[in-house]
Amino acid sequence: MLHSIQIPLNTSKTILTSKINLTRMQDIKTVVVSEKGQISIPKDVRSSMSINKGTKLVLIIKDNKITIQKTDELLKQVKL
């Protein structure tokens, strides 16, 4: 089975591979943006990250990438 990953977001280059070896990343998940601009965080990600109803998240946009982080984790980093 072939997996398709697009990187980075501002190009149309696509990598096709049958096995992905990730040395810097734990996991890659694909989500689809709805008609209303919403995405769903997969259940296994929500569980492993302790993201529940009402958990506040921050979207950080940098270098044409979007990072989603828990607000309380970001505040811990800022206080350091």
N, C-alpha and C positions, 0 to 999 in steps of 0.2 A: 504494500500500500504506500502511495506517495503522499507526503505531507507538503503543503505549500505555505511558506512564510513570506510575508512582504516586509522588507526592511530597506531603508528607513521609510517613514511615513510619506516623505516628500518625493519619492521616486516610484517608478513602476517596476523596478527590478524584483524578480521573484526567484527564490531558491527552492528547488525541488530536490527532495532527498527521501530516502526510505528509512533513514535512521538519523535522529538529531542528537549530536553530542554537545551537551551544554556544560561548559566548564565554569562559567560565571553566573549562570542562572539556574534556579531550582526547577522552574516549571514555566511552560508557555501555555496560555489559555487564549482561545479566540472567542470574542463576543461580537454580537451584531447590534448595531445601533438601530433602534426602532424608528418608526415614522415620527414619533414625538421627541427623538433625540436621546432616548433612554437606553441604558445598557443594564443587563442583569449580571451580577457577580455570581459565578458558579457556586453551587452549594458546598463543594469540597473546599473551595478557597475561603468562603465565609466561615466555615467550621474551623479550619486550621488557623485563621487569622482572628477568630473570636469577633466576627462582625455580625451583629444582631440588629433587629429592628431598632431604629433610633440611634445607631452608632453614627457618629459624625465623621465624614471623610473629607479630605482636602485634595483637590486636583491641582497638580503643579505642572505648568506648561513651560518647557525649556528645550531649546534646540529641536523644535518640531516633534517633541515627545511628550506624552502625558503620563505622569506618575500619579497613582492614587495611594494616599497614605492616611492612616487613622489620625484624626486631629490630635488626640492625646499623645501619640507617639511623636508627632511633629513638635508639639509644645515641649516635650522632654528634651528633644535635640536642641531646640532654641535656647533653653535654659542652661545648657552646658557651657 
